[in-house]
Amino acid sequence: MPTVALRGRASAISDPGGICLSGWGNYPKASTELLAPPTPAAARDDLLGRSGVVARGAGRAYGDAAIGAQATISSRGLNRMRRFNAATAQLTVEAGVTIADILAAFEPRGFFLRVVPGTKFVTVGGAIAADVHGKNHHRDGGFGTIVDSFRLALPGGEIVSCSRSENAALFAATLGGMGLTGMILEATLRLLPIETAWLRQDTRVAVNLDAAIDQLESNASSTYSVAWIDCLARGAALGRSLVYLAEHATRRDMDGLGPGLAPFPGPRTQLLSVPELFPGWLLNRASMRVFNELYFRRGAAHQGKPRLVHWDPYFFPLDAISDWNRIYGRRGFLQYQCVIPRDRARRVLADILDRVSRRGDASFLAVLKQLGDGGGPMSFPLRGYTLTMDFPVSDTLFGFLDQLDVLVVDAGGRLYLAKDARQSRATFESGYPGLAALRDIRQQTGATTRLASHLSARLGI
């Protein structure tokens, strides 16, 4: 059975015998028919008369959310930018346009996206379906807040316009609905005018988890904030972190911190690539401990010294490494992202980090962020703290993550569907009280049996 990797621009792929697809974590792998329509009209036609189908963007969902139970429709051929109004900063694009495409075209013109996730290689359709969030969710909310409207192809072939005033319930359910309400064909977004594309960054050292949360809370007025956590630190240093605070730099900031720099430097190129046969055993406790120590020391050297940083490595630190997901080896990896309500976050996250540090095989880039209230009924964020960690797939990992799930559920938290590849139906249903609204919408639009991914089948959506 052939395997097709969808990177860059879409090609016209159609194999009725099925191919093997996976998410960014390279786990799990599943067979599906793959279609790549070149236009929105062709995408609608591919949707008609099919069951067990879901749309797929750039394949950056980590688990099985973008793998159709029977067929998968790639949106990468829907890659045209339609309209831009400089006066209102409104941009209309097809669903397969990526955040990287938008930034490459508009950052040099003085516009940015107010909300971006941790990689720019995601499509607009995927960003809406997952209601992705960034380092400013505590202030500005998720991706849905910058979406004014979108056109959605329903399973029966009808194309409807959705906004906060038109088909509002369908609009809300599609934010974070993981493609289970219909296929997004195009969307209108509001860009952010900026004086420069640089970030003014302040670095704070946090000696443990409590100090990291104190820093995030005391700097909640910062537009962007994120903490890198050393998952191998233990004892009094459990959760030691580097907290990065940032604002879009003004021309005055550039005069003081970066005279002579071009105000709009453009995206940076990928300088490194991980080979396909990268041996996963190189990523072990010893190598991660060395990396974490070097990373911590390098970051700590900048404490108390505000500086200008390029927008690309600040928002998208791993994008400089092509195919970095291969670093975990052939078996792949799972990204575990949970959110814990604010009043329970310190205790529960400390328990999670203690268990992870004892296990010793967590990611070399674990992230803690402060979140605000969620958007749609299926949006992941809630007011609290989200922790993100990568784990190489192993025979003992799944039972360990089941134990972490119990802590999350008992605290009233939940797991991010765009990262999930293995949570149980019970864990999922306990964390998403808005599930009933999504099911109602799916029933009304005929999507219940027609739109299905491996994720939706696993979780009974």
C-alpha distance (Angstrom), angle and dihedral (degrees) to the residues before:
residue distance angle dihedral
M1 . . .
P2 3.83 . .
T3 3.78 122.4 .
V4 3.80 119.9 -142.4
A5 3.80 122.2 -163.6
L6 3.79 113.0 -154.2
R7 3.79 106.7 -149.2
G8 3.77 127.9 146.8
R9 3.77 117.2 -6.3
A10 3.78 118.7 5.0
S11 3.77 121.1 -105.4
A12 3.79 124.1 -155.3
I13 3.79 101.6 -92.4
S14 3.76 124.1 170.2
D15 3.78 122.1 157.4
P16 3.80 114.5 165.9
G17 3.79 89.2 -167.8
G18 3.80 89.6 66.2
I19 3.78 133.9 -120.5
C20 3.78 134.1 -130.8
L21 3.80 115.0 -100.9
S22 3.78 133.6 178.3
G23 3.77 136.7 176.6
W24 3.78 125.4 -110.0
G25 3.80 91.2 -75.8
N26 3.82 90.8 61.0
Y27 3.80 86.9 -128.2
P28 2.98 130.4 132.1
K29 3.79 108.6 20.0
A30 3.80 118.0 -158.2
S31 3.78 138.3 177.7
T32 3.80 118.5 -113.9
E33 3.77 140.8 152.0
L34 3.80 107.6 -104.4
L35 3.79 124.0 -149.9
A36 3.81 126.5 -178.0
P37 3.83 110.2 -168.4
P38 3.83 115.0 -165.6
T39 3.82 97.3 -146.4
P40 3.82 138.9 31.5
A41 3.82 89.5 -110.1
A42 3.80 90.8 54.2
A43 3.81 90.2 47.8
R44 3.80 90.2 54.5
D45 3.82 90.0 49.6
D46 3.83 91.3 50.4
L47 3.79 89.2 52.4
L48 3.80 93.6 53.1
G49 3.79 117.7 96.7
R50 3.80 95.1 5.2
S51 3.77 131.2 117.9
G52 3.78 129.4 -162.0
V53 3.80 92.7 29.1
V54 3.81 133.1 141.8
A55 3.81 135.7 174.0
R56 3.80 121.9 -110.1
G57 3.78 127.7 -158.5
A58 3.81 123.4 -174.8
G59 3.80 94.1 -29.7
R60 3.81 93.8 -110.2
A61 3.81 96.1 130.8
Y62 3.79 100.7 107.0
G63 3.80 101.5 -138.0
D64 3.80 136.3 22.7
A65 3.82 102.0 -50.8
A66 3.82 94.8 106.9
I67 3.81 98.4 44.1
G68 3.78 113.6 95.7
A69 3.78 118.3 -131.6
Q70 3.80 87.3 -127.6
A71 3.82 107.8 -5.7
T72 3.80 136.3 17.6
I73 3.81 124.5 -155.7
S74 3.78 114.2 -153.4
S75 3.80 115.6 -146.0
R76 3.80 94.7 -162.3
G77 3.80 91.7 104.1
L78 3.82 88.9 59.6
N79 3.79 91.1 77.0
R80 3.79 105.6 133.3
M81 3.79 127.6 118.7
R82 3.80 107.0 -138.7
R83 3.81 111.5 -174.4
F84 3.80 140.8 -4.7
N85 3.80 127.6 -168.7
A86 3.80 109.1 -164.3
A87 3.81 92.4 -167.3
T88 3.81 93.5 58.3
A89 3.84 96.0 24.7
Q90 3.82 88.5 -129.9
L91 3.79 116.5 152.4
T92 3.81 125.4 -171.4
V93 3.80 116.2 -159.1
E94 3.78 138.3 164.0
A95 3.79 116.4 -102.2
G96 3.80 96.2 -104.3
V97 3.81 94.9 59.5
T98 3.79 108.9 111.1
I99 3.77 130.6 -137.8
A100 3.81 86.0 -116.0
D101 3.81 89.5 57.4
I102 3.81 91.8 51.1
L103 3.80 94.9 47.0
A104 3.81 92.9 46.5
A105 3.81 89.8 53.7
F106 3.81 101.7 38.6
E107 3.81 109.3 26.3
P108 3.84 90.2 74.6
R109 3.83 86.9 52.2
G110 3.81 93.4 54.3
F111 3.81 101.2 -97.2
F112 3.80 131.7 115.1
L113 3.81 136.9 172.6
R114 3.79 113.8 -96.8
V115 3.82 91.7 -145.8
V116 3.82 123.8 37.2
P117 3.83 130.8 162.4
G118 3.80 125.7 -134.9
T119 3.81 93.7 -78.1
K120 3.78 130.5 43.3
F121 3.80 91.6 -152.6
V122 3.81 95.3 88.2
T123 3.78 126.7 104.4
V124 3.78 124.2 -118.1
G125 3.80 89.5 -119.0
G126 3.79 90.9 53.2
A127 3.81 92.2 45.5
I128 3.81 89.9 55.3
A129 3.81 94.2 43.5
A130 3.81 90.6 53.3
D131 3.83 95.1 33.0
V132 3.78 86.2 -135.8
H133 3.78 119.5 -150.6
G134 3.77 135.4 -154.7
K135 3.78 142.9 -163.5
N136 3.82 91.6 -64.1
H137 3.81 101.9 53.5
H138 3.80 91.3 115.3
R139 3.83 87.4 64.2
D140 3.79 109.0 22.5
G141 3.80 106.7 23.9
G142 3.81 127.8 -136.0
F143 3.78 134.9 -40.4
G144 3.80 91.3 -81.0
T145 3.81 90.0 69.7
I146 3.82 90.9 68.7
V147 3.82 94.3 45.3
D148 3.81 112.9 96.5
S149 3.80 96.8 178.4
F150 3.78 145.5 -26.8
R151 3.78 140.1 -162.1
L152 3.79 114.6 -121.3
A153 3.81 128.5 -164.0
L154 3.80 109.8 -144.3
P155 3.82 122.7 -149.2
G156 3.82 92.0 -103.9
G157 3.80 92.4 56.9
E158 3.80 99.0 -100.9
I159 3.82 115.2 135.1
V160 3.80 113.2 -148.7
S161 3.78 133.9 -175.5
C162 3.80 115.1 -128.2
S163 3.79 130.6 -165.4
R164 3.78 138.7 135.6
S165 3.81 88.6 -79.1
E166 3.81 101.6 33.7
N167 3.82 120.6 55.9
A168 3.79 85.4 -14.0
A169 3.81 96.8 173.0
L170 3.80 90.8 52.7
F171 3.80 90.2 46.4
A172 3.81 91.4 53.6
A173 3.81 94.9 44.6
T174 3.80 91.4 51.0
L175 3.84 91.0 57.8
G176 3.80 100.9 89.2
G177 3.83 90.8 -4.8
M178 3.82 91.3 123.5
G179 3.80 94.5 -130.4
L180 3.80 93.8 -59.2
T181 3.82 97.1 121.3
G182 3.81 97.7 55.1
M183 3.80 142.1 -59.4
I184 3.80 115.8 -64.8
L185 3.81 108.8 -133.7
E186 3.81 102.2 178.1
A187 3.79 139.0 -11.3
T188 3.79 140.0 -160.1
L189 3.82 115.1 -135.2
R190 3.78 134.6 -176.5
L191 3.80 114.0 -126.7
L192 3.80 125.2 -151.3
P193 3.82 119.3 -118.5
I194 3.83 110.7 -135.6
E195 3.80 134.7 -172.1
T196 3.81 92.1 -143.2
A197 3.79 136.1 -2.6
W198 3.82 93.7 -126.1
L199 3.80 124.9 102.0
R200 3.79 124.2 -136.0
Q201 3.80 101.2 -138.6
D202 3.79 130.6 -165.9
T203 3.82 118.7 -168.2
R204 3.80 122.0 -151.8
V205 3.81 125.3 -172.3
A206 3.80 115.4 -137.3
V207 3.79 114.7 -164.8
N208 3.81 93.6 -154.8
L209 3.80 143.6 -7.3
D210 3.80 95.6 -77.8
A211 3.79 90.4 52.9
A212 3.82 90.9 48.6
I213 3.80 92.4 52.9
D214 3.82 90.0 44.8
Q215 3.80 89.2 54.4
L216 3.81 93.3 48.4
E217 3.80 92.2 48.0
S218 3.79 96.2 44.9
N219 3.81 89.5 49.6
A220 3.79 97.4 43.7
S221 3.80 88.7 125.8
S222 3.82 89.5 67.3
T223 3.77 111.8 103.8
Y224 3.79 93.8 -136.6
S225 3.79 126.8 28.4
V226 3.79 133.9 161.6
A227 3.79 136.9 157.0
W228 3.78 125.9 -143.4
I229 3.80 108.4 -148.9
D230 3.78 128.8 -153.9
C231 3.80 99.9 -134.7
L232 3.80 93.1 -168.9
A233 3.83 95.9 57.1
R234 3.80 113.5 108.1
G235 3.77 142.4 -177.8
A236 3.80 115.2 17.1
A237 3.82 88.8 -4.9
L238 3.81 94.7 55.1
G239 3.79 107.0 143.0
R240 3.80 96.4 7.9
S241 3.76 107.2 177.1
L242 3.75 150.7 179.4
V243 3.80 110.7 -129.5
Y244 3.79 115.9 -153.9
L245 3.81 118.1 -159.9
A246 3.78 120.5 -175.2
E247 3.78 147.0 173.8
H248 3.78 131.2 -172.4
A249 3.79 103.7 -90.6
T250 3.78 119.5 -117.3
R251 3.80 126.0 -143.9
R252 3.80 87.3 -102.3
D253 3.82 90.0 55.1
M254 3.79 89.0 52.4
D255 3.79 92.2 50.0
G256 3.80 89.7 55.9
L257 3.81 102.7 35.4
G258 3.79 105.8 23.4
P259 3.79 113.7 20.0
G260 3.77 111.4 -179.7
L261 3.79 96.0 22.4
A262 3.80 118.2 130.0
P263 3.83 107.7 -108.7
F264 3.81 93.6 -137.1
P265 3.81 107.6 35.9
G266 3.81 99.0 173.2
P267 3.83 127.0 -133.2
R268 3.78 121.7 -43.1
T269 3.78 120.8 -119.9
Q270 3.80 125.4 -116.3
L271 3.79 105.2 -98.5
L272 3.80 101.1 -179.6
S273 3.80 135.7 42.1
V274 3.79 130.5 -164.9
P275 3.83 111.9 -133.2
E276 3.79 118.8 -120.2
L277 3.81 92.4 -117.9
F278 3.81 95.7 49.3
P279 3.84 107.7 154.5
G280 3.80 108.3 -119.0
W281 3.80 92.2 -153.9
L282 3.81 89.5 74.3
L283 3.80 87.4 73.4
N284 3.80 100.2 73.8
R285 3.79 139.4 134.7
A286 3.81 93.0 -84.9
S287 3.81 96.2 48.8
M288 3.81 92.5 44.5
R289 3.80 91.4 48.6
V290 3.81 90.1 53.9
F291 3.81 91.7 46.7
N292 3.80 92.8 48.0
E293 3.80 93.0 49.4
L294 3.80 93.3 49.0
Y295 3.80 92.3 44.7
F296 3.80 91.8 49.1
R297 3.80 94.0 49.2
R298 3.80 93.0 46.0
G299 3.80 91.5 51.1
A300 3.80 94.7 42.9
A301 3.82 90.0 56.9
H302 3.81 88.4 68.7
Q303 3.81 95.9 53.8
G304 3.78 112.3 129.8
K305 3.80 92.3 9.9
P306 3.82 111.6 103.8
R307 3.78 110.0 -151.3
L308 3.76 142.3 171.2
V309 3.79 116.7 -103.5
H310 3.77 128.9 -172.9
W311 3.81 113.6 -104.7
D312 3.81 94.2 -125.9
P313 3.85 100.9 62.3
Y314 3.80 91.8 36.5
F315 3.80 95.7 56.7
F316 3.82 99.4 24.4
P317 3.83 108.9 29.9
L318 3.81 97.0 163.3
D319 3.79 97.0 43.8
A320 3.81 89.8 85.3
I321 3.82 88.1 71.1
S322 3.78 113.8 68.6
D323 3.83 114.4 -139.0
W324 3.80 92.5 0.5
N325 3.80 88.5 162.0
R326 3.82 88.1 76.9
I327 3.79 90.6 69.3
Y328 3.81 90.4 86.6
G329 3.80 93.6 60.6
R330 3.79 135.4 -122.3
R331 3.80 96.3 -43.5
G332 3.78 91.7 59.0
F333 3.78 129.4 -144.9
L334 3.77 142.2 -94.9
Q335 3.76 123.3 -129.2
Y336 3.78 111.1 -146.6
Q337 3.79 114.7 -158.6
C338 3.77 121.0 171.7
V339 3.78 134.3 167.5
I340 3.81 122.5 -146.0
P341 3.83 123.4 -164.2
R342 3.77 112.5 -104.4
D343 3.82 98.1 -112.0
R344 3.82 92.2 56.4
A345 3.77 100.5 31.8
R346 3.81 100.7 98.8
R347 3.78 95.9 51.6
V348 3.80 97.7 40.9
L349 3.80 97.1 41.8
A350 3.81 90.0 48.8
D351 3.81 89.0 53.3
I352 3.81 91.0 48.9
L353 3.81 93.6 47.8
D354 3.79 92.0 47.4
R355 3.80 90.7 54.4
V356 3.80 91.7 45.2
S357 3.80 93.8 49.1
R358 3.79 90.2 50.7
R359 3.79 90.8 50.2
G360 3.80 90.4 50.4
D361 3.80 104.2 -158.2
A362 3.80 104.0 92.5
S363 3.75 125.4 127.8
F364 3.77 127.4 -69.4
L365 3.82 89.6 -132.7
A366 3.80 110.3 47.5
V367 3.79 116.3 167.9
L368 3.81 135.1 -155.6
K369 3.81 120.4 -166.4
Q370 3.78 136.8 173.4
L371 3.81 114.4 -122.8
G372 3.77 134.0 -162.1
D373 3.79 129.3 -153.3
G374 3.79 119.3 -43.6
G375 3.79 128.0 -107.9
G376 3.80 118.9 -141.5
P377 3.82 124.2 20.4
M378 3.81 90.2 -93.3
S379 3.80 98.8 40.1
F380 3.78 112.8 127.3
P381 3.81 102.7 -137.4
L382 3.77 125.0 91.1
R383 3.79 128.3 168.0
G384 3.77 104.0 -73.3
Y385 3.80 140.9 55.6
T386 3.77 130.6 -44.6
L387 3.80 123.8 -154.1
T388 3.81 121.8 -163.5
M389 3.82 124.5 -166.1
D390 3.80 136.6 164.3
F391 3.80 123.4 -137.8
P392 3.82 127.6 -173.4
V393 3.79 111.2 -121.3
S394 3.81 111.8 -101.7
D395 3.77 137.6 155.6
T396 3.80 92.5 -100.4
L397 3.79 98.5 43.0
F398 3.80 99.4 83.8
G399 3.79 95.6 56.9
F400 3.79 89.7 47.0
L401 3.80 92.6 52.7
D402 3.81 89.8 47.6
Q403 3.81 86.4 60.3
L404 3.80 91.1 51.7
D405 3.82 89.2 49.2
V406 3.80 89.8 59.6
L407 3.80 90.4 55.7
V408 3.80 91.3 48.6
V409 3.81 94.6 47.8
D410 3.81 93.4 46.3
A411 3.82 89.1 52.7
G412 3.81 93.2 51.8
G413 3.80 93.3 -108.7
R414 3.79 133.8 127.6
L415 3.80 145.1 -152.7
Y416 3.80 126.7 -106.6
L417 3.81 111.4 -107.8
A418 3.81 93.1 -151.3
K419 3.81 88.7 62.3
D420 3.81 99.5 36.0
A421 3.80 125.8 109.7
R422 3.80 103.8 152.6
Q423 3.81 118.7 19.2
S424 3.79 116.9 130.7
R425 3.77 125.2 -109.6
A426 3.82 89.7 -114.3
T427 3.80 92.2 54.2
F428 3.79 91.1 48.1
E429 3.80 96.4 47.8
S430 3.80 92.6 48.1
G431 3.80 91.0 55.8
Y432 3.80 101.5 44.6
P433 3.81 112.8 57.5
G434 3.81 88.5 168.4
L435 3.80 91.2 67.3
A436 3.81 91.5 100.5
A437 3.82 90.8 61.2
L438 3.81 91.1 52.8
R439 3.79 91.8 48.2
D440 3.81 90.6 50.3
I441 3.80 91.5 52.2
R442 3.79 91.6 47.1
Q443 3.79 90.2 51.3
Q444 3.81 92.5 49.3
T445 3.81 94.2 49.6
G446 3.80 97.3 41.9
A447 3.79 91.9 -113.6
T448 3.81 97.1 123.7
T449 3.80 95.4 90.8
R450 3.79 99.2 16.3
L451 3.82 103.0 54.3
A452 3.80 113.5 52.5
S453 3.78 135.7 146.7
H454 3.77 128.6 -173.1
L455 3.80 86.2 -102.4
S456 3.82 94.1 52.9
A457 3.79 91.6 47.0
R458 3.81 91.4 49.0
L459 3.79 93.4 49.0
G460 3.80 98.3 37.8
I461 3.79 95.8 -119.4
